[in-house]
Amino acid sequence: MDVEQLCRDSGAVDIIVAGNLQDAESVSLPYDAAIIDVMLGGEPTLDFARGLQANGIPFVFASGYDRQDEIFASFPGITLVSKPYSGIDLVDAIASSLGLPGSASR
């Protein structure tokens, strides 16, 4: 699934794709929201996610990571969209993180 195109098709304008943790950390704040894989380029992103949380940036995890209990314990209230996921599931999750209505409300 091309997540970048999915976001554009759903109304996102300025999209930054990071292929590794170093690229993700180099992006300047602020931005509206983030979609994070639990492992990015073989590195865990949990500290990066904590930084987003500390800065009040809404985010969701979209991952095939199989230790979901760790995510739920570390990030209560943050949505984890498990791979494989549908585009609408991901769009609804990020909309919800932003306080926007999901696809069922459109």
Backbone as CSV, one residue per row, in Angstrom:
resi,resn,N_x,N_y,N_z,CA_x,CA_y,CA_z,C_x,C_y,C_z
1,MET,0.843,-1.169,0.000,0.000,0.000,0.000,0.891,1.237,0.000
2,ASP,0.562,2.201,-0.825,1.289,3.460,-0.882,0.638,4.426,0.105
3,VAL,1.184,4.488,1.305,0.602,5.306,2.369,0.656,6.784,2.003
4,GLU,1.730,7.215,1.356,1.826,8.617,0.951,0.666,8.988,0.032
5,GLN,0.404,8.174,-0.981,-0.692,8.469,-1.904,-2.040,8.388,-1.195
6,LEU,-2.189,7.425,-0.312,-3.417,7.300,0.466,-3.678,8.583,1.250
7,CYS,-2.642,9.128,1.867,-2.797,10.376,2.622,-3.173,11.532,1.703
8,ARG,-2.522,11.610,0.544,-2.863,12.668,-0.416,-4.312,12.536,-0.877
9,ASP,-4.719,11.321,-1.193,-6.094,11.088,-1.641,-7.109,11.451,-0.564
10,SER,-6.659,11.457,0.687,-7.543,11.762,1.812,-7.450,13.222,2.249
11,GLY,-6.695,14.024,1.491,-6.662,15.458,1.749,-5.389,16.008,2.360
12,ALA,-4.425,15.158,2.675,-3.159,15.658,3.218,-2.391,16.369,2.108
13,VAL,-1.682,17.414,2.461,-0.984,18.206,1.459,0.528,18.018,1.549
14,ASP,1.109,18.343,2.675,2.561,18.283,2.838,2.914,17.002,3.579
15,ILE,3.417,16.021,2.861,3.689,14.700,3.423,5.188,14.438,3.372
16,ILE,5.708,13.987,4.485,7.123,13.641,4.560,7.216,12.155,4.867
17,VAL,7.978,11.436,4.058,8.172,10.006,4.266,9.610,9.790,4.723
18,ALA,9.756,9.090,5.833,11.089,8.790,6.360,11.316,7.289,6.272
19,GLY,12.396,6.898,5.649,12.703,5.486,5.485,13.506,4.892,6.623
20,ASN,14.015,5.777,7.497,14.763,5.292,8.655,14.591,6.276,9.805
21,LEU,15.013,5.865,10.968,14.811,6.665,12.173,15.571,7.986,12.113
22,GLN,16.766,7.971,11.563,17.551,9.206,11.449,16.808,10.240,10.604
23,ASP,16.235,9.818,9.481,15.457,10.737,8.647,14.243,11.262,9.407
24,ALA,13.572,10.388,10.134,12.388,10.801,10.896,12.763,11.840,11.947
25,GLU,13.870,11.633,12.622,14.292,12.558,13.676,14.784,13.887,13.124
26,SER,15.150,13.929,11.852,15.657,15.168,11.264,14.547,16.092,10.771
27,VAL,13.314,15.614,10.766,12.186,16.432,10.306,11.894,17.494,11.357
28,SER,11.762,18.730,10.905,11.499,19.827,11.830,10.061,19.805,12.328
29,LEU,9.905,20.064,13.605,8.575,20.245,14.189,8.116,21.653,13.862
30,PRO,6.879,21.993,13.897,5.757,21.089,14.173,5.183,20.522,12.888
31,TYR,4.495,19.451,13.023,3.679,18.923,11.941,2.385,18.430,12.550
32,ASP,1.397,18.230,11.702,0.042,17.978,12.190,-0.139,16.609,12.819
33,ALA,0.468,15.593,12.250,0.267,14.226,12.727,1.335,13.329,12.118
34,ALA,1.426,12.120,12.670,2.406,11.164,12.152,1.819,9.761,12.148
35,ILE,2.263,8.989,11.178,1.982,7.560,11.105,3.337,6.887,11.281
36,ILE,3.456,6.064,12.315,4.753,5.493,12.665,4.700,3.977,12.623
37,ASP,5.713,3.383,12.019,5.902,1.942,12.140,6.708,1.718,13.415
38,VAL,6.425,0.670,14.147,7.130,0.400,15.402,8.616,0.161,15.145
39,MET,8.929,-0.443,14.018,10.317,-0.641,13.608,10.504,0.088,12.283
40,LEU,11.490,0.973,12.235,11.746,1.747,11.028,13.203,1.554,10.643
41,GLY,13.423,0.927,9.503,14.790,0.643,9.074,15.523,-0.255,10.061
42,GLY,14.779,-1.149,10.710,15.372,-2.074,11.664,15.587,-1.507,13.060
43,GLU,15.164,-0.271,13.280,15.337,0.359,14.591,13.983,0.620,15.238
44,PRO,13.885,0.433,16.555,12.623,0.720,17.236,12.347,2.224,17.273
45,THR,11.086,2.582,17.162,10.695,3.991,17.111,10.000,4.466,18.388
46,LEU,10.029,3.671,19.433,9.280,4.024,20.640,9.776,5.320,21.277
47,ASP,11.074,5.556,21.305,11.579,6.823,21.848,11.152,7.996,20.974
48,PHE,11.171,7.798,19.667,10.694,8.834,18.746,9.224,9.142,19.028
49,ALA,8.424,8.100,19.216,7.001,8.281,19.515,6.813,9.024,20.838
50,ARG,7.647,8.727,21.824,7.567,9.449,23.101,7.845,10.941,22.897
51,GLY,8.774,11.244,22.007,9.063,12.641,21.684,7.875,13.330,21.043
52,LEU,7.211,12.634,20.133,6.004,13.196,19.527,4.960,13.468,20.600
53,GLN,4.775,12.492,21.468,3.786,12.614,22.533,4.123,13.810,23.437
54,ALA,5.386,13.970,23.780,5.816,15.076,24.639,5.578,16.430,23.979
55,ASN,5.617,16.460,22.645,5.392,17.696,21.898,3.938,17.883,21.483
56,GLY,3.067,16.979,21.914,1.642,17.109,21.607,1.289,16.816,20.163
57,ILE,2.129,16.048,19.467,1.865,15.701,18.062,1.034,14.420,18.028
58,PRO,-0.153,14.464,17.442,-0.957,13.243,17.334,-0.281,12.235,16.403
59,PHE,-0.398,10.975,16.752,0.176,9.936,15.896,-0.552,8.628,16.111
60,VAL,-0.359,7.746,15.144,-0.830,6.364,15.248,0.333,5.467,14.848
61,PHE,0.306,4.261,15.356,1.240,3.244,14.907,0.558,2.437,13.813
62,ALA,1.270,2.164,12.736,0.808,1.259,11.680,1.928,0.252,11.510
63,SER,1.708,-0.961,11.983,2.838,-1.877,12.079,2.409,-3.330,12.067
64,GLY,3.330,-4.166,11.659,3.151,-5.601,11.756,3.831,-6.150,13.000
65,TYR,4.290,-5.263,13.863,4.979,-5.638,15.105,4.105,-6.577,15.909
66,ASP,4.689,-7.680,16.356,3.867,-8.711,16.989,3.793,-8.615,18.511
67,ARG,4.494,-7.677,19.122,4.428,-7.507,20.574,3.541,-6.307,20.904
68,GLN,2.271,-6.437,20.556,1.342,-5.323,20.689,1.117,-4.906,22.134
69,ASP,1.207,-5.837,23.081,1.003,-5.490,24.487,1.990,-4.417,24.939
70,GLU,3.206,-4.480,24.427,4.221,-3.481,24.771,3.784,-2.095,24.304
71,ILE,3.216,-2.025,23.122,2.749,-0.745,22.583,1.600,-0.214,23.422
72,PHE,0.623,-1.065,23.695,-0.543,-0.627,24.456,-0.154,-0.193,25.866
73,ALA,0.815,-0.876,26.476,1.257,-0.511,27.825,2.024,0.812,27.820
74,SER,2.842,1.022,26.803,3.665,2.227,26.727,2.902,3.439,26.214
75,PHE,1.877,3.195,25.416,1.148,4.288,24.774,-0.359,4.088,24.894
76,PRO,-0.887,4.150,26.112,-2.336,3.977,26.256,-3.072,5.080,25.498
77,GLY,-4.107,4.685,24.799,-4.898,5.651,24.045,-4.392,5.918,22.640
78,ILE,-3.221,5.407,22.299,-2.693,5.576,20.944,-3.108,4.364,20.120
79,THR,-3.634,4.621,18.945,-4.128,3.549,18.087,-2.980,2.811,17.410
80,LEU,-3.093,1.500,17.385,-2.189,0.647,16.615,-3.009,-0.002,15.517
81,VAL,-2.715,0.345,14.280,-3.364,-0.263,13.125,-2.437,-1.383,12.672
82,SER,-2.900,-2.610,12.791,-2.055,-3.772,12.509,-2.022,-4.099,11.024
83,LYS,-0.811,-4.394,10.526,-0.645,-4.841,9.147,-1.069,-6.296,9.054
84,PRO,-1.656,-6.691,7.973,-2.079,-5.843,6.864,-3.344,-5.077,7.247
85,TYR,-3.406,-3.837,6.846,-4.556,-3.002,7.171,-5.133,-2.436,5.885
86,SER,-6.373,-2.009,5.986,-6.992,-1.361,4.830,-6.672,0.127,4.894
87,GLY,-6.731,0.760,3.760,-6.489,2.197,3.708,-7.462,2.963,4.575
88,ILE,-8.713,2.542,4.565,-9.727,3.254,5.340,-9.459,3.127,6.831
89,ASP,-8.947,1.976,7.277,-8.605,1.815,8.696,-7.518,2.807,9.106
90,LEU,-6.526,2.974,8.264,-5.435,3.892,8.569,-5.916,5.338,8.553
91,VAL,-6.685,5.695,7.543,-7.214,7.059,7.447,-8.109,7.368,8.643
92,ASP,-8.966,6.430,9.012,-9.845,6.640,10.167,-9.039,6.800,11.452
93,ALA,-7.981,6.026,11.606,-7.160,6.110,12.817,-6.475,7.463,12.925
94,ILE,-5.903,7.945,11.836,-5.215,9.231,11.897,-6.225,10.365,12.054
95,ALA,-7.389,10.245,11.408,-8.443,11.255,11.591,-8.857,11.313,13.054
96,SER,-9.040,10.165,13.662,-9.421,10.103,15.072,-8.354,10.736,15.959
97,SER,-7.082,10.498,15.648,-6.006,11.078,16.458,-6.009,12.601,16.377
98,LEU,-6.536,13.120,15.277,-6.633,14.566,15.079,-7.960,15.136,15.576
99,GLY,-8.831,14.258,16.061,-10.142,14.704,16.528,-11.116,14.985,15.403
100,LEU,-10.868,14.388,14.244,-11.729,14.576,13.073,-12.636,13.366,12.907
101,PRO,-13.760,13.549,12.217,-14.636,12.392,11.986,-13.989,11.396,11.036
102,GLY,-14.297,10.132,11.237,-13.802,9.075,10.364,-14.648,8.958,9.121
103,SER,-14.361,7.962,8.320,-15.044,7.787,7.035,-16.528,7.520,7.199
104,ALA,-16.930,6.892,8.291,-18.349,6.600,8.497,-19.155,7.881,8.671
105,SER,-18.475,8.983,9.053,-19.163,10.251,9.275,-19.186,11.128,8.039
106,ARG,-18.528,10.706,6.980,-18.430,11.552,5.772,-19.549,11.280,4.828
